[in-house]
Structure formats: C-alpha cells, structure tokens
Amino acid sequence: MYQVADVSIQESVNQIQRDDAKRRIIVGFNVRGKDVQTIVKELQDKIGTQVKMPSGYYVLLMVEHLKI
C-alpha cells in the first residue's frame, strides 16, 4: 500500500477469509477530496505500474459507494 498511498497503521481486528479455497483479506479506506471514480482510476494505474505482486497473488478492487 505504501507504493500507492499515504498509509497510517492502526490496530484493529483483521480477518482472513476464504473464497473457493483462496485466502482473501480486505483493505478498507475512506476517500476525501476526490470522487470515487477518480480514485479507482488512480489506483488501477498505480497498481498496474508500481506494485509487483508475487506469483499467485492479485489485487481486486471493489467499490462500495454511498451517495448522500
């Protein structure tokens, strides 16, 4: 995450889930000052060019959006 964002570490409960015998961990964050579509595009670009994942690992972006 340090490759694509300013990160602060906070203690919380982590849970590794499994889907089809694959481990999954969810990383959540809040966005301020930009729309969700812009953030997703920036993440896709940075992950594609700056993040090297080990063999068998991948990033899947899922967006939960609430309009107020």
Secondary structure as the mmCIF struct_conf table of DSSP 4:
data_model
#
loop_
_struct_conf.conf_type_id
_struct_conf.id
_struct_conf.beg_label_comp_id
_struct_conf.beg_label_asym_id
_struct_conf.beg_label_seq_id
_struct_conf.end_label_comp_id
_struct_conf.end_label_asym_id
_struct_conf.end_label_seq_id
TURN_TY1_P TURN_TY1_P1 TYR A 2 VAL A 4
BEND BEND1 ALA A 5 ALA A 5
STRN STRN1 GLN A 17 ASP A 19
TURN_TY1_P TURN_TY1_P2 ASP A 20 ALA A 21
STRN STRN2 LYS A 22 ARG A 24
BEND BEND2 GLY A 33 LYS A 34
HELX_RH_AL_P HELX_RH_AL_P1 VAL A 36 GLN A 50
HELX_LH_PP_P HELX_LH_PP_P1 MET A 53 PRO A 54
TURN_TY1_P TURN_TY1_P3 SER A 55 GLY A 56
#
